Amino acid sequence: MVCNDNVLKVDNLDFSYEENHKKTLSNINFSVSRGKFLGIIGPNGSGKTTLLKIISGILKPSRGKITVFGKELADLSIEKIAQFTSVVPQETSVIFDFKVKEVVFMGRLPFISRINGETIEDYEISREAMERAKCLSLAEKNIHEISGGEKQRVFIAKALAQTPQLLLLDEFTSHLDINYKHEVVKFFKKVLENDKIIIISAFHDLNLASILSNHLILLNEGKIEKIGTPQEVINEDIFEKVYGTRPTIISHPILHIPQVII
Amino acid sequence: MKYFMNKSSKEIAGYTNWRKKLILMIIWGSFSIVIIDFICLNFGVVSIHPKEILSLLWGSSHDKTNSLIIWQLRFPRIIMATLTGIALSTVGGAFQGILRNPLADPYILGVSAGAALGACLAIFLQYATGYFLTPYLPLFALTGAMLSIYLVYMTAKVRYRLPLEGLLLSGVTVTFLFSAIITILIALSEKGLHSMVFWLMGDLSTANWNKITIVTFPVIVGCLIFFFFSLDLNALSLGEEEALHLGVNIKKLRLRIFIIGSIIIASVVSFTGLIGFVGLVVPHIARLLVGPDHRVMLPTSALLGAIFLPLCDTLARTIIAPSEIPIGAITALIGAPVFIHLLRRKSTKNGL
């Protein structure tokens, strides 16, 4: 077993919400290295979100271990984890009327001393994050007065402001229009290229998962059904077994990667 | 670095505005407090000329009666009202933050019910046994408050965790339990009825410098500590999981704010009784004025509370002078319409 500073490695992971209860996840093994995008797909209730919550340190695994950049996750406090991991949530429930720029700035919290306060650098990073996620024009707007897609961009900017080494996305594409989906693909490819970070994303949209991911994990009832490149995972036989219906899979005319059509 | 060069280093996306706002609020607030407190000093049964009050404050007048009225009656009462206003408004704002509930107030976690039970018990025993217990009433109230903090904490914690719903539910339950006992005490004690009701509606008439000395430390230090939790409270506004992702230890934060807030409220309530609505409404007015950022909102709440409560108390003691109306009635009479107005204005938004 190679212990590498540039990978996230998950070994023999089991998880159940209550003791002696049915396992939500069982025997999960995989690793991702820097600069790669890992997509997690699977039917509703297959454990995608749970797996992300374990990787982000919110839930503790029942068995197995996770190693992130050479350190064991179980040894790290949530304060430490927040300094290299950021998460774009599926749903948000902000109370009080914060401005967009204030929400993005909260991404700097893991780095700000509560006694000395923030520095100019924190402002610069927040501003740059808004610019990269294309929401600088929304900076002064109330977070409750922007659209779902705009809100998603704001939370992506917040996650970038956290300067993550590991970025976790939970079905972030659910609120996005087609034009922005295209933007997002370009955007995350650029983030991967520039920042050399690890991105792990749960997807509901199989085609977007196929376009964005270097590797895919297909979860079924808490187990890994198939892991590999999109070409290896998106396959009629496997999908028929997992989803219970046989889809038609074609190759994307430009990108030459598999796309699922009904 | 690019923005550092192009823009004035202090104006990056308007991020330093909160400091300007805070300084402005502190200057404006302190100025208002001095003016309001001086105006309040002028009201009372005995009319004293403002010039005379000024010279009494400077120590250049030696009129014994006037000096007594100003220094031993009106001034301590105004200072007590100011401190109480600071305490209720700051803790109210912080509790709304940790409970992620805009309808939370400083009394929601049961402290007030405990203090009230202690106070009513003291009044009840005084009439039942004939011992003069009034001087010990704050001690009874404080013991009751501490008991309720302990009860709420023990019922809410699940294996050293402090879940949101548990905290709210046990606070409400303890309040109901204690209220039931208070009702029984009220029903059993005919003579003590007036004193009990007055205490339950808030009463600042017993304020003196000794009490102020005791209350000042927990209120000022507690509220200053809250200021350092502002960023964590901001993060919690995004959601519990979001706050965890930002490295905020929610359990610790909740426990600390619950304990510190309860001590602040217990110390104040023990001397003043229950003054409702301030802790619920003032933080909302502060948010409307300066936005939800707790770094500015909490100090603004404190200042607004310090202005609002002396005004209400002055009304309470002058409207039907020489009799008094319980101050809790005045704060609710003013607070409720203001709050309804705010709610209606904001009902189109989710945020509040």
Interface residues (C-beta under 8 A of the other chain):
Chain A: K53 S56 G57 I58 S77 I78 E79 K80 I81 A82 Q83 T85 S86 V87 P89 T92 S93 V94 I95 F96 D97 F98 K99 K101 E102 V103 F105 M106 G107 L109 P110 I112 R114 I115 I120 Y123 E124 S126 R127 E128 M130 L136 A139 E140 N142 I143 H144 E145 Q162
Chain B: M1 Y3 F4 S9 K10 I12 A13 G14 Y15 T16 R100 N101 P102 F228 F229 L231 D232 N234 A235 S237 L238 G239 E241 E242 L244 H245 L246 G247 V248 N249 R287 G291 P292 D293 K349 N350 G351 L352
